[in-house]
Amino acid sequence: MYNPFMQNYGHIQSIKSLLPDYQMIRYISLVSFTMRCRFSVDAELRKIQSDELIVYDVELSEYIQRKMNRIQAEKKECDLAESDIQRIYQSWIEANISDPRIRAEHVDKARSLGKSKK
């Protein structure tokens, strides 16, 4: 299996390239597995203060809420104004691949890149 943190790193870099005005905001990599999976990971990846988290699916909502609470406790004001949030949302909508054929090509390309890196 391809390292999910490396895959998320690639996703975050893609998001950053899509949003050049928002390079310095905080990005959090969260990987979730079902309980059928057993993972043996560095304990730091289970701590809420980390910006790279690995959790089970049954913990996902709790971890997101705990992470949001921690971030809010650390900051006095929001980094993004409502207008920033709308700009980001609009950028995502415009960049979304909605054509099933193009989306399938994208997935195939990502898979072949992953295989070639192994």
N, CA, C and O atoms as a MOPAC input file, in Angstrom:
PM7 MOZYME 1SCF
protein

 N      0.85200 1    -1.18300 1     0.00000 1
 C      0.00000 1     0.00000 1     0.00000 1
 C      0.89000 1     1.23600 1     0.00000 1
 O      1.89100 1     1.29100 1     0.71500 1
 N      0.52500 1     2.21200 1    -0.79500 1
 C      1.24800 1     3.47800 1    -0.85400 1
 C      1.09400 1     4.19300 1     0.48500 1
 O      0.02000 1     4.15100 1     1.08700 1
 N      2.14300 1     4.84200 1     0.95300 1
 C      2.12000 1     5.55000 1     2.22600 1
 C      1.05100 1     6.65700 1     2.18600 1
 O      1.17200 1     7.59700 1     1.40100 1
 N      0.00800 1     6.55200 1     3.02300 1
 C     -1.07900 1     7.54100 1     2.95900 1
 C     -0.63900 1     8.95700 1     3.33800 1
 O     -1.23200 1     9.93100 1     2.87400 1
 N      0.39800 1     9.07900 1     4.17800 1
 C      0.88300 1    10.42200 1     4.50900 1
 C      1.60400 1    11.04800 1     3.32300 1
 O      1.52800 1    12.26000 1     3.11900 1
 N      2.30100 1    10.23300 1     2.54100 1
 C      2.93600 1    10.74600 1     1.32700 1
 C      1.85900 1    11.14600 1     0.31200 1
 O      1.98900 1    12.16000 1    -0.37300 1
 N      0.81200 1    10.35000 1     0.22400 1
 C     -0.28900 1    10.66500 1    -0.68700 1
 C     -0.97200 1    11.96700 1    -0.24900 1
 O     -1.26400 1    12.82900 1    -1.07800 1
 N     -1.22300 1    12.10200 1     1.05400 1
 C     -1.83100 1    13.34000 1     1.54600 1
 C     -0.91400 1    14.53500 1     1.32700 1
 O     -1.38200 1    15.63300 1     1.02500 1
 N      0.40000 1    14.32400 1     1.47900 1
 C      1.35200 1    15.40400 1     1.21600 1
 C      1.17100 1    15.89700 1    -0.22100 1
 O      1.13400 1    17.10100 1    -0.47400 1
 N      1.06000 1    14.94800 1    -1.15800 1
 C      0.82800 1    15.32300 1    -2.55400 1
 C     -0.47700 1    16.07800 1    -2.73800 1
 O     -0.54400 1    17.03900 1    -3.50300 1
 N     -1.51600 1    15.64000 1    -2.03400 1
 C     -2.81100 1    16.32800 1    -2.11400 1
 C     -2.70500 1    17.75200 1    -1.56300 1
 O     -3.23100 1    18.69800 1    -2.15000 1
 N     -2.02100 1    17.88800 1    -0.43400 1
 C     -1.86600 1    19.22100 1     0.16900 1
 C     -1.07400 1    20.13700 1    -0.75600 1
 O     -1.41600 1    21.31100 1    -0.90200 1
 N     -0.01600 1    19.61500 1    -1.38500 1
 C      0.75200 1    20.42600 1    -2.32500 1
 C     -0.10700 1    20.84800 1    -3.51600 1
 O      0.02300 1    21.96700 1    -4.01100 1
 N     -0.98000 1    19.95800 1    -3.97600 1
 C     -1.89800 1    20.30800 1    -5.07100 1
 C     -2.85600 1    21.41700 1    -4.65100 1
 O     -3.12400 1    22.34800 1    -5.41100 1
 N     -3.36600 1    21.30100 1    -3.42900 1
 C     -4.27000 1    22.34000 1    -2.91800 1
 C     -3.53500 1    23.67300 1    -2.82200 1
 O     -4.07400 1    24.71200 1    -3.20400 1
 N     -2.30700 1    23.64200 1    -2.31200 1
 C     -1.51800 1    24.87300 1    -2.20500 1
 C     -1.27400 1    25.50300 1    -3.57600 1
 O     -1.31400 1    26.72500 1    -3.71500 1
 N     -1.02200 1    24.66800 1    -4.59000 1
 C     -0.78900 1    25.22100 1    -5.92800 1
 C     -2.07400 1    25.82300 1    -6.50100 1
 O     -2.03000 1    26.76200 1    -7.29600 1
 N     -3.20500 1    25.27900 1    -6.09100 1
 C     -4.49800 1    25.80000 1    -6.52300 1
 C     -4.82700 1    27.11600 1    -5.80400 1
 O     -5.57900 1    27.94400 1    -6.31800 1
 N     -4.25400 1    27.29300 1    -4.61300 1
 C     -4.55900 1    28.45600 1    -3.77500 1
 C     -3.29000 1    29.24400 1    -3.44700 1
 O     -2.85800 1    29.24800 1    -2.29400 1
 N     -2.68700 1    29.90800 1    -4.42900 1
 C     -1.41000 1    30.59000 1    -4.18500 1
 C     -1.47900 1    31.68200 1    -3.11400 1
 O     -0.46300 1    31.99800 1    -2.49600 1
 N     -2.64100 1    32.25300 1    -2.89000 1
 C     -2.77200 1    33.30300 1    -1.87100 1
 C     -2.87100 1    32.73900 1    -0.45100 1
 O     -2.90000 1    33.50200 1     0.51500 1
 N     -2.92400 1    31.42400 1    -0.32000 1
 C     -3.13200 1    30.80000 1     0.98900 1
 C     -2.04300 1    29.77000 1     1.30000 1
 O     -2.33100 1    28.71300 1     1.86200 1
 N     -0.81200 1    30.07000 1     0.94300 1
 C      0.30700 1    29.15900 1     1.17000 1
 C      0.63300 1    28.99500 1     2.65400 1
 O      1.08700 1    27.93200 1     3.07500 1
 N      0.40900 1    30.01900 1     3.42600 1
 C      0.87700 1    30.01300 1     4.81000 1
 C     -0.16900 1    29.54900 1     5.82300 1
 O      0.11400 1    29.49600 1     7.01900 1
 N     -1.36900 1    29.21300 1     5.36000 1
 C     -2.35200 1    28.72200 1     6.33400 1
 C     -1.98000 1    27.30400 1     6.75300 1
 O     -1.18900 1    26.63500 1     6.08800 1
 N     -2.54100 1    26.87200 1     7.82400 1
 C     -2.22200 1    25.56800 1     8.40100 1
 C     -2.98200 1    24.45700 1     7.68100 1
 O     -4.20400 1    24.51600 1     7.54700 1
 N     -2.26000 1    23.45900 1     7.22500 1
 C     -2.85200 1    22.29900 1     6.58300 1
 C     -2.62900 1    21.09200 1     7.49300 1
 O     -1.53300 1    20.89200 1     8.01500 1
 N     -3.66900 1    20.29800 1     7.67700 1
 C     -3.60100 1    19.14000 1     8.56900 1
 C     -3.86500 1    17.88200 1     7.75600 1
 O     -4.86100 1    17.78600 1     7.03900 1
 N     -2.96400 1    16.92600 1     7.88000 1
 C     -3.09400 1    15.65200 1     7.18100 1
 C     -3.71700 1    14.64500 1     8.13600 1
 O     -3.14400 1    14.33200 1     9.18000 1
 N     -4.88700 1    14.14100 1     7.77900 1
 C     -5.60700 1    13.19700 1     8.63000 1
 C     -5.89100 1    11.93600 1     7.81700 1
 O     -6.53100 1    11.99100 1     6.76700 1
 N     -5.40600 1    10.80400 1     8.31700 1
 C     -5.60200 1     9.51500 1     7.65600 1
 C     -6.47700 1     8.66700 1     8.56100 1
 O     -6.23100 1     8.57500 1     9.76400 1
 N     -7.49700 1     8.04900 1     7.98400 1
 C     -8.42700 1     7.22600 1     8.74900 1
 C     -8.53400 1     5.84200 1     8.12100 1
 O     -8.61800 1     5.70000 1     6.90100 1
 N     -8.52800 1     4.82600 1     8.98100 1
 C     -8.69100 1     3.44300 1     8.55300 1
 C     -9.88000 1     2.83000 1     9.28500 1
 O    -10.26600 1     3.28700 1    10.36100 1
 N    -10.45400 1     1.78700 1     8.68400 1
 C    -11.51700 1     1.06000 1     9.36500 1
 C    -10.90700 1     0.21700 1    10.48200 1
 O     -9.69200 1     0.02200 1    10.53000 1
 N    -11.74700 1    -0.27600 1    11.36800 1
 C    -11.27700 1    -1.10000 1    12.47700 1
 C    -10.76200 1    -2.45800 1    12.00500 1
 O    -10.09700 1    -3.16400 1    12.76400 1
 N    -11.06200 1    -2.82900 1    10.76300 1
 C    -10.53000 1    -4.08700 1    10.23100 1
 C     -9.01900 1    -4.00700 1    10.03800 1
 O     -8.33300 1    -5.02800 1     9.98700 1
 N     -8.51400 1    -2.79000 1     9.93400 1
 C     -7.08000 1    -2.56700 1     9.76500 1
 C     -6.41200 1    -2.50500 1    11.13200 1
 O     -6.99300 1    -2.00700 1    12.09600 1
 N     -5.23300 1    -2.99500 1    11.20200 1
 C     -4.41800 1    -2.82700 1    12.40400 1
 C     -3.15000 1    -2.12200 1    11.97500 1
 O     -2.41700 1    -2.60700 1    11.11300 1
 N     -2.89900 1    -0.98700 1    12.57400 1
 C     -1.68300 1    -0.29300 1    12.20400 1
 C     -0.76700 1    -0.13000 1    13.40200 1
 O     -1.19900 1     0.03200 1    14.54300 1
 N      0.48700 1    -0.17900 1    13.09500 1
 C      1.52800 1     0.02500 1    14.08600 1
 C      2.26200 1     1.28000 1    13.65100 1
 O      3.03200 1     1.26300 1    12.69100 1
 N      2.01600 1     2.36700 1    14.36600 1
 C      2.58200 1     3.65400 1    13.94700 1
 C      3.24700 1     4.34600 1    15.12100 1
 O      3.05200 1     3.99500 1    16.28400 1
 N      4.02500 1     5.32500 1    14.77200 1
 C      4.65500 1     6.18700 1    15.76400 1
 C      3.54800 1     6.80800 1    16.62300 1
 O      2.56400 1     7.32300 1    16.09100 1
 N      3.70700 1     6.76000 1    17.93100 1
 C      2.69200 1     7.29400 1    18.85500 1
 C      2.40300 1     8.77000 1    18.61000 1
 O      1.30900 1     9.24300 1    18.91600 1
 N      3.37000 1     9.50400 1    18.06200 1
 C      3.16500 1    10.93100 1    17.78300 1
 C      2.03200 1    11.15500 1    16.78200 1
 O      1.37400 1    12.19500 1    16.81100 1
 N      1.80500 1    10.18300 1    15.89800 1
 C      0.75300 1    10.31600 1    14.88300 1
 C     -0.64300 1    10.08800 1    15.45900 1
 O     -1.63600 1    10.19700 1    14.74000 1
 N     -0.72000 1     9.77700 1    16.73400 1
 C     -2.01300 1     9.59000 1    17.39700 1
 C     -2.29800 1    10.75600 1    18.35700 1
 O     -3.36500 1    10.80900 1    18.96900 1
 N     -1.35100 1    11.67900 1    18.48600 1
 C     -1.51900 1    12.79300 1    19.42000 1
 C     -2.19400 1    13.96700 1    18.73100 1
 O     -1.84000 1    14.32800 1    17.60800 1
 N     -3.14700 1    14.54500 1    19.39600 1
 C     -3.98300 1    15.59200 1    18.80900 1
 C     -3.18200 1    16.85700 1    18.46700 1
 O     -3.60800 1    17.63500 1    17.61300 1
 N     -2.03600 1    17.07400 1    19.11600 1
 C     -1.25400 1    18.27800 1    18.81200 1
 C     -0.49900 1    18.15900 1    17.48400 1
 O      0.00700 1    19.15600 1    16.96900 1
 N     -0.42300 1    16.96000 1    16.93600 1
 C      0.26100 1    16.74800 1    15.66400 1
 C     -0.59600 1    17.26700 1    14.51000 1
 O     -1.82400 1    17.27700 1    14.59900 1
 N      0.05500 1    17.69800 1    13.42900 1
 C     -0.67900 1    18.08300 1    12.21900 1
 C     -0.69400 1    16.95500 1    11.19600 1
 O     -1.16000 1    17.13000 1    10.07000 1
 N     -0.17600 1    15.78800 1    11.60000 1
 C     -0.29400 1    14.55500 1    10.82400 1
 C     -0.88700 1    13.51800 1    11.76500 1
 O     -0.21600 1    13.03300 1    12.67700 1
 N     -2.14800 1    13.18700 1    11.53400 1
 C     -2.87700 1    12.29300 1    12.43300 1
 C     -3.30300 1    11.01900 1    11.72000 1
 O     -3.64800 1    11.03600 1    10.53900 1
 N     -3.27400 1     9.91700 1    12.45600 1
 C     -3.80400 1     8.66200 1    11.94800 1
 C     -4.80600 1     8.14700 1    12.97700 1
 O     -4.48900 1     8.04200 1    14.16200 1
 N     -6.01500 1     7.82600 1    12.52000 1
 C     -7.08200 1     7.41100 1    13.43100 1
 C     -7.90000 1     6.30000 1    12.79300 1
 O     -7.83300 1     6.06900 1    11.58600 1
 N     -8.66500 1     5.62800 1    13.61900 1
 C     -9.64700 1     4.68000 1    13.10200 1
 C    -10.91600 1     5.44000 1    12.74500 1
 O    -11.18300 1     6.51300 1    13.28400 1
 N    -11.69500 1     4.87200 1    11.82900 1
 C    -12.90700 1     5.54600 1    11.36300 1
 C    -13.88500 1     5.85600 1    12.49800 1
 O    -14.57200 1     6.87700 1    12.46300 1
 N    -13.95100 1     4.98700 1    13.49300 1
 C    -14.88500 1     5.21900 1    14.60800 1
 C    -14.43100 1     6.38700 1    15.48500 1
 O    -15.21400 1     6.91300 1    16.27600 1
 N    -13.17100 1     6.79200 1    15.34400 1
 C    -12.63600 1     7.92300 1    16.11700 1
 C    -12.64400 1     9.22700 1    15.33000 1
 O    -12.36700 1    10.29000 1    15.88500 1
 N    -12.95400 1     9.15200 1    14.05700 1
 C    -12.77000 1    10.28600 1    13.16200 1
 C    -13.48700 1    11.55400 1    13.63300 1
 O    -12.86200 1    12.60800 1    13.74900 1
 N    -14.77200 1    11.46300 1    13.90200 1
 C    -15.52800 1    12.64800 1    14.32800 1
 C    -14.96200 1    13.22600 1    15.62000 1
 O    -14.82000 1    14.44100 1    15.75800 1
 N    -14.64100 1    12.34600 1    16.55900 1
 C    -14.08100 1    12.80500 1    17.83000 1
 C    -12.73600 1    13.51600 1    17.61300 1
 O    -12.49700 1    14.57500 1    18.19200 1
 N    -11.86900 1    12.94200 1    16.78900 1
 C    -10.55700 1    13.54600 1    16.53900 1
 C    -10.69200 1    14.89600 1    15.85100 1
 O     -9.98900 1    15.84400 1    16.20000 1
 N    -11.58500 1    14.99000 1    14.88200 1
 C    -11.78700 1    16.27400 1    14.19700 1
 C    -12.26100 1    17.31700 1    15.19800 1
 O    -11.75400 1    18.43800 1    15.21100 1
 N    -13.22900 1    16.96100 1    16.03700 1
 C    -13.74100 1    17.90600 1    17.02900 1
 C    -12.64800 1    18.31200 1    18.01800 1
 O    -12.50900 1    19.49100 1    18.34500 1
 N    -11.87400 1    17.33200 1    18.49300 1
 C    -10.78500 1    17.63600 1    19.43100 1
 C     -9.72800 1    18.52400 1    18.77800 1
 O     -9.20400 1    19.44000 1    19.41200 1
 N     -9.41900 1    18.25300 1    17.51600 1
 C     -8.42400 1    19.06500 1    16.80100 1
 C     -8.93800 1    20.48500 1    16.62000 1
 O     -8.19600 1    21.44600 1    16.81900 1
 N    -10.19300 1    20.62000 1    16.24800 1
 C    -10.77300 1    21.95900 1    16.09200 1
 C    -10.77400 1    22.71000 1    17.42200 1
 O    -10.45400 1    23.89800 1    17.45700 1
 N    -11.12500 1    22.04100 1    18.50400 1
 C    -11.11700 1    22.67200 1    19.82400 1
 C     -9.71200 1    23.13800 1    20.19700 1
 O     -9.53900 1    24.23600 1    20.72700 1
 N     -8.71800 1    22.30700 1    19.92300 1
 C     -7.33500 1    22.67500 1    20.24800 1
 C     -6.88600 1    23.89000 1    19.43600 1
 O     -6.27100 1    24.81100 1    19.97300 1
 N     -7.19700 1    23.88300 1    18.14100 1
 C     -6.81200 1    25.01000 1    17.28700 1
 C     -7.49500 1    26.29000 1    17.75900 1
 O     -6.86100 1    27.34300 1    17.82900 1
 N     -8.78300 1    26.20300 1    18.08300 1
 C     -9.51100 1    27.38600 1    18.56300 1
 C     -8.95000 1    27.88800 1    19.87800 1
 O     -8.91500 1    29.09700 1    20.10900 1
 N     -8.51300 1    26.99000 1    20.74100 1
 C     -7.93900 1    27.39400 1    22.02800 1
 C     -6.58500 1    28.07700 1    21.83500 1
 O     -6.21000 1    28.94600 1    22.62300 1
 N     -5.86100 1    27.69300 1    20.80300 1
 C     -4.54000 1    28.27500 1    20.52800 1
 C     -4.64100 1    29.65500 1    19.89300 1
 O     -3.73900 1    30.47600 1    20.05600 1
 N     -5.70900 1    29.91600 1    19.18200 1
 C     -5.83900 1    31.16200 1    18.42300 1
 C     -6.93200 1    32.04800 1    18.99800 1
 O     -7.95100 1    31.57700 1    19.50400 1
 N     -6.68900 1    33.31800 1    18.90400 1
 C     -7.68300 1    34.28000 1    19.37600 1
 C     -8.63100 1    34.70600 1    18.26300 1
 O     -9.78300 1    35.05800 1    18.51500 1
 N     -8.13300 1    34.66900 1    17.02300 1
 C     -8.97000 1    35.08100 1    15.90100 1
 C     -8.80200 1    34.11300 1    14.73300 1
 O     -7.82800 1    33.36400 1    14.66000 1
 N     -9.75000 1    34.14600 1    13.84700 1
 C     -9.74900 1    33.25500 1    12.68600 1
 C     -8.75300 1    33.77200 1    11.63600 1
 O     -8.65500 1    34.97700 1    11.40300 1
 N     -8.01700 1    32.84300 1    11.00700 1
 C     -7.07000 1    33.21900 1     9.95300 1
 C     -7.76900 1    33.64200 1     8.67000 1
 O     -7.23700 1    34.43400 1     7.89200 1
 N     -8.96000 1    33.11100 1     8.45800 1
 C     -9.65600 1    33.33700 1     7.20200 1
 C    -10.95000 1    34.11400 1     7.42300 1
 O    -11.74000 1    33.80200 1     8.31400 1
 N    -11.14100 1    35.12100 1     6.59900 1
 C    -12.40800 1    35.85600 1     6.60300 1
 C    -13.41700 1    35.06100 1     5.78100 1
 O    -13.03800 1    34.16000 1     5.03300 1
 N    -14.66700 1    35.38400 1     5.91500 1
 C    -15.71700 1    34.71200 1     5.13400 1
 C    -15.43400 1    34.84100 1     3.63900 1
 O    -15.67700 1    33.90200 1     2.88100 1
 N    -14.92700 1    35.98700 1     3.21100 1
 C    -14.61400 1    36.17500 1     1.78500 1
 C    -13.48900 1    35.22500 1     1.34100 1
 O    -13.50900 1    34.73400 1     0.21200 1
 N    -12.50500 1    34.96200 1     2.22200 1
 C    -11.44300 1    33.99500 1     1.90800 1
 C    -12.03200 1    32.60200 1     1.73600 1
 O    -11.69500 1    31.88800 1     0.79100 1
 N    -12.90400 1    32.22500 1     2.64400 1
 C    -13.52700 1    30.90300 1     2.59000 1
 C    -14.30400 1    30.74900 1     1.28400 1
 O    -14.24900 1    29.69200 1     0.65500 1
 N    -15.01800 1    31.77600 1     0.87700 1
 C    -15.77600 1    31.72700 1    -0.37900 1
 C    -14.84700 1    31.62000 1    -1.58700 1
 O    -15.14600 1    30.89400 1    -2.53500 1
 N    -13.71000 1    32.34600 1    -1.55900 1
 C    -12.73800 1    32.26600 1    -2.66100 1
 C    -12.14900 1    30.86100 1    -2.76700 1
 O    -12.00900 1    30.31900 1    -3.86400 1
 N    -11.80800 1    30.27800 1    -1.62300 1
 C    -11.25900 1    28.92400 1    -1.60300 1
 C    -12.29100 1    27.93800 1    -2.13600 1
 O    -11.98000 1    27.08600 1    -2.96800 1
 N    -13.50300 1    28.06200 1    -1.65400 1
 C    -14.57500 1    27.16700 1    -2.10200 1
 C    -14.76700 1    27.27400 1    -3.61200 1
 O    -14.87500 1    26.26000 1    -4.30200 1
 N    -14.80900 1    28.49100 1    -4.11800 1
 C    -15.01000 1    28.70200 1    -5.55400 1
 C    -13.84800 1    28.11200 1    -6.35500 1
 O    -14.06200 1    27.53400 1    -7.42100 1
 N    -12.63200 1    28.25300 1    -5.85100 1
 C    -11.46100 1    27.66600 1    -6.52900 1
 C    -11.58600 1    26.15400 1    -6.60400 1
 O    -11.26500 1    25.55600 1    -7.63100 1
 N    -12.05300 1    25.52400 1    -5.52100 1
 C    -12.22400 1    24.06800 1    -5.50300 1
 C    -13.29900 1    23.63700 1    -6.49500 1
 O    -13.13000 1    22.65500 1    -7.21800 1
 N    -14.40700 1    24.38000 1    -6.52500 1
 C    -15.50100 1    24.05500 1    -7.44900 1
 C    -14.99200 1    24.12400 1    -8.89100 1
 O    -15.28800 1    23.24700 1    -9.70300 1
 N    -14.22900 1    25.16500 1    -9.20000 1
 C    -13.73000 1    25.33700 1   -10.56900 1
 C    -12.69500 1    24.27500 1   -10.93100 1
 O    -12.59300 1    23.88900 1   -12.09600 1
 N    -11.92700 1    23.79800 1    -9.95500 1
 C    -10.87600 1    22.80700 1   -10.22400 1
 C    -11.39100 1    21.37300 1   -10.18900 1
 O    -10.69300 1    20.45500 1   -10.62100 1
 N    -12.60000 1    21.17100 1    -9.68000 1
 C    -13.14500 1    19.81800 1    -9.56000 1
 C    -13.29200 1    19.16500 1   -10.92900 1
 O    -13.79200 1    19.77400 1   -11.87500 1
 N    -12.85000 1    17.92600 1   -11.01400 1
 C    -12.99700 1    17.15600 1   -12.25100 1
 C    -14.33200 1    16.42000 1   -12.16900 1
 O    -14.45900 1    15.44100 1   -11.43300 1
 N    -15.31900 1    16.88400 1   -12.91700 1
 C    -16.64500 1    16.27200 1   -12.84200 1
 C    -16.89600 1    15.28300 1   -13.98500 1
 O    -17.79700 1    14.44900 1   -13.89500 1
 N    -16.10700 1    15.37100 1   -15.05400 1
 C    -16.26000 1    14.43800 1   -16.16400 1
 C    -15.72000 1    13.07100 1   -15.73700 1
 O    -14.53900 1    12.96300 1   -15.40500 1
 N    -16.56200 1    12.01300 1   -15.73600 1
 C    -16.12500 1    10.68900 1   -15.26700 1
 C    -14.91700 1    10.13500 1   -16.02700 1
 O    -14.06200 1     9.47700 1   -15.43400 1
 N    -14.84400 1    10.39600 1   -17.32000 1
 C    -13.72400 1     9.89800 1   -18.12200 1
 C    -12.41300 1    10.57200 1   -17.69400 1
 O    -11.39600 1     9.90100 1   -17.51400 1
 N    -12.44400 1    11.88200 1   -17.53400 1
 C    -11.23400 1    12.61600 1   -17.12300 1
 C    -10.84500 1    12.23100 1   -15.70200 1
 O     -9.65900 1    12.10100 1   -15.39600 1
 N    -11.83300 1    12.04900 1   -14.83500 1
 C    -11.55300 1    11.63400 1   -13.45900 1
 C    -10.88200 1    10.25900 1   -13.44000 1
 O     -9.92800 1    10.04200 1   -12.69300 1
 N    -11.37900 1     9.33400 1   -14.25900 1
 C    -10.78700 1     7.99100 1   -14.34000 1
 C     -9.34900 1     8.06400 1   -14.85400 1
 O     -8.47800 1     7.34800 1   -14.36200 1
 N     -9.10000 1     8.91800 1   -15.83400 1
 C     -7.73400 1     9.10000 1   -16.33900 1
 C     -6.82200 1     9.62100 1   -15.23200 1
 O     -5.68400 1     9.17400 1   -15.09400 1
 N     -7.32500 1    10.55900 1   -14.45200 1
 C     -6.55400 1    11.12100 1   -13.33700 1
 C     -6.20400 1    10.02900 1   -12.31800 1
 O     -5.06300 1     9.93800 1   -11.86400 1
 N     -7.18400 1     9.21000 1   -11.96800 1
 C     -6.96400 1     8.12500 1   -10.99800 1
 C     -5.94200 1     7.13400 1   -11.54600 1
 O     -5.04700 1     6.70200 1   -10.81900 1
 N     -6.06700 1     6.77200 1   -12.81700 1
 C     -5.11500 1     5.84300 1   -13.44600 1
 C     -3.69800 1     6.41800 1   -13.42800 1
 O     -2.73600 1     5.70700 1   -13.14100 1
 N     -3.58200 1     7.69600 1   -13.73400 1
 C     -2.26200 1     8.34200 1   -13.73300 1
 C     -1.66900 1     8.34200 1   -12.32400 1
 O     -0.48200 1     8.06500 1   -12.15200 1
 N     -2.48000 1     8.65000 1   -11.32600 1
 C     -2.00400 1     8.65300 1    -9.94100 1
 C     -1.56000 1     7.26300 1    -9.52000 1
 O     -0.54600 1     7.11100 1    -8.83900 1
 N     -2.31200 1     6.25200 1    -9.92000 1
 C     -1.94200 1     4.87300 1    -9.58000 1
 C     -0.62300 1     4.48300 1   -10.22900 1
 O      0.23400 1     3.87700 1    -9.58600 1
 N     -0.45500 1     4.83300 1   -11.51600 1
 C      0.79600 1     4.46000 1   -12.17500 1
 C      1.97400 1     5.21100 1   -11.59300 1
 O      3.07100 1     4.65600 1   -11.52300 1
 N      1.79100 1     6.44900 1   -11.17400 1
 C      2.87400 1     7.17200 1   -10.51000 1
 C      3.24300 1     6.49500 1    -9.19600 1
 O      4.42100 1     6.36800 1    -8.86400 1
 N      2.23000 1     6.06200 1    -8.45200 1
 C      2.47800 1     5.36100 1    -7.19100 1
 C      3.23400 1     4.06500 1    -7.39900 1
 O      4.14000 1     3.73800 1    -6.63300 1
 N      2.86700 1     3.33300 1    -8.42700 1
 C      3.54700 1     2.05100 1    -8.71500 1
 C      4.98800 1     2.30000 1    -9.15200 1
 O      5.88300 1     1.54200 1    -8.77800 1
 N      5.22300 1     3.34400 1    -9.93200 1
 C      6.57500 1     3.61000 1   -10.41900 1
 C      7.50300 1     4.06600 1    -9.28700 1
 O      8.71500 1     3.86600 1    -9.36900 1
 N      6.95000 1     4.67200 1    -8.23700 1
 C      7.76400 1     5.12500 1    -7.11000 1
 C      8.13100 1     3.98500 1    -6.17200 1
 O      9.08300 1     4.09300 1    -5.40000 1
 N      7.36300 1     2.87200 1    -6.24000 1
 C      7.66300 1     1.72100 1    -5.39900 1
 C      8.87700 1     1.05000 1    -5.95400 1
 O      9.32900 1     0.04300 1    -5.40900 1

